Amino acid sequence: MSSLSATEATPLLIFDGDCAFCTRCVRFIERRIRRHPRIQSWQRSDLAELGLTQEQCETAVQLIEGGRKTSAHVAIAHLLIYGKKGWAVLGYLLLVPGVKQIAGVVYRWVAKNRDRMPGGTAECALPQSERTEREIGN
């Protein structure tokens, strides 16, 4: 098996690299989940090549796994399942009807309030267009 096909077989998690809370969550994944997907920020990704939009990536994490895309709480569930062991049990639990709906509500609330979460900053709440304007100094 070539290294390219091995890389393609590994899922890819796309996150908001400008959000301190999101970056902190990604670092947790890297430290705690031994078998985790490749991880990169959407700001450093070719979104068109991945079949994603900036709006999708600003709204929720995206997981690309074998050509299939999932987002938000479903992406997190699949990430945990990919992690195997105890993580997989938690991932499958997040997909159980009823739990899945609650996980969606919780994910949307956290995403909306990520600037108030531990490690979050005011920048986390801003859309990318406003962040770029601040960086340029407009």
Secondary structure, DSSP 8 states (H G I E B T S, - for coil): --HHHHHHHS-EEEE-TT-HHHHHHHHHHHHH-SS--EEEEGGGS-HHHHT--HHHHHHS-EEEETTEEEEHHHHHHHHHHHH-HHHHHHHHHHTSTTHHHHHHHHHHHHHHTGGGSTT--GGGGS-HHHHHHHHHT-
